[in-house]
Amino acid sequence: MKLFSILTAALVLVTGCQNEQTAVPEASTGVEATLVAFNTVGAPTASLYVPEMFCEQSCVVKVKQILAEQTGVKEVKVDFETKVATVAIDETEFNAEAAIAALVDYQFTDSKLVVHQDISEAAPLNVPLN
């Protein structure tokens, strides 16, 4: 009888958890979100294909951090869907090989510098490119 009670309680908990939906509160801050522009000063840019970005939260943040720490990098924009990081650079200071080496050090081993036409070949075909 004790075993039956334990199994029934476990079944109720499992079934209850599967059907439970968490309500997400709506944002009501009254503050409008504004899109932030990238490279408004028109600096030259370089694009790096980083195929090992598997998660939008930690991988994107880490790629941004790694590239932002590179000499000559002014701004970093990462597109998770296309796996492309675009950096606004100072051409006299930026070293693409050093940036790729830094990504490789953090296990983004297949990272490579790409020119615009290479991005469409590197990115998945079902993802539209800008």
C-alpha positions in Angstrom: 0.0 0.0 0.0 2.9 2.4 0.8 4.5 1.6 -2.5 1.2 2.3 -4.3 0.9 5.7 -2.5 4.4 6.7 -3.5 3.9 5.7 -7.1 0.6 7.6 -7.3 2.2 10.7 -5.8 5.1 10.5 -8.3 2.7 10.1 -11.2 0.7 13.1 -10.1 3.8 15.2 -9.8 5.2 14.2 -13.2 1.8 14.6 -14.9 1.2 17.9 -13.2 4.6 19.3 -14.2 4.1 18.3 -17.8 0.8 20.2 -18.1 1.9 23.2 -16.0 2.4 26.4 -18.0 4.4 29.3 -16.5 2.8 32.6 -17.1 5.2 35.2 -18.4 4.4 38.7 -17.1 4.1 41.3 -19.8 6.6 44.1 -19.8 5.0 47.3 -18.5 7.9 49.6 -17.9 6.6 52.4 -20.1 10.1 52.6 -21.7 10.4 52.1 -25.4 13.2 50.1 -26.7 15.5 51.7 -29.3 17.6 49.9 -31.8 21.3 50.6 -31.5 23.0 51.4 -34.7 26.3 49.7 -35.6 29.3 51.5 -36.9 27.6 54.9 -37.3 31.0 56.5 -38.0 31.5 54.4 -41.1 34.7 52.7 -40.1 36.0 49.9 -42.3 34.6 46.5 -41.3 35.8 42.9 -41.3 33.6 39.8 -41.1 34.5 36.6 -39.3 32.6 33.4 -39.7 32.4 31.6 -36.4 30.5 28.3 -37.0 31.0 27.0 -33.5 28.5 29.5 -32.0 25.9 27.0 -30.8 24.0 29.1 -28.2 22.8 32.6 -28.5 23.4 33.5 -24.9 26.9 32.6 -23.9 28.6 32.0 -27.3 27.5 35.3 -28.8 28.6 37.1 -25.6 32.0 35.4 -25.6 32.6 36.1 -29.3 31.8 39.7 -28.7 34.1 39.9 -25.7 37.0 38.2 -27.5 36.8 40.4 -30.5 36.2 43.6 -28.6 39.5 43.0 -26.7 41.5 42.9 -30.0 43.7 45.8 -30.9 42.1 48.0 -33.5 38.5 46.9 -32.9 36.0 49.7 -32.4 32.7 47.9 -32.3 31.5 44.3 -32.6 28.2 43.0 -34.0 27.4 39.3 -33.9 24.6 37.6 -35.9 23.9 34.3 -34.3 21.7 33.0 -37.2 24.4 33.4 -39.8 27.3 32.8 -37.4 29.0 35.9 -38.6 30.7 38.5 -36.4 31.3 41.9 -38.0 33.9 44.2 -36.4 34.3 47.9 -37.1 38.1 48.4 -37.2 41.0 50.7 -37.4 42.8 49.2 -40.5 46.2 50.4 -39.3 45.9 48.5 -35.9 43.6 45.5 -36.5 45.2 42.1 -37.0 42.8 39.5 -38.4 45.1 36.6 -37.7 45.4 37.6 -34.1 41.6 37.9 -33.8 41.1 34.4 -35.3 43.8 33.0 -33.0 42.0 34.5 -30.0 38.8 32.8 -31.1 40.6 29.5 -31.7 42.0 29.8 -28.1 38.4 29.7 -26.9 37.5 26.6 -29.0 36.0 28.5 -31.9 38.4 26.4 -34.0 36.9 26.8 -37.5 36.7 30.6 -37.4 37.8 32.4 -40.5 38.0 35.8 -42.0 35.5 36.1 -44.9 34.8 38.6 -47.6 31.2 39.4 -48.3 30.7 36.9 -51.1 32.2 34.2 -48.9 29.6 34.7 -46.2 26.8 33.2 -48.3 28.9 30.1 -48.8 29.8 29.8 -45.2 26.4 30.4 -43.7 23.5 28.0 -43.9 21.6 28.3 -47.1 18.2 28.8 -45.5 19.3 32.0 -43.7 18.8 35.3 -45.5 21.8 37.6 -45.6 21.6 41.4 -45.5 
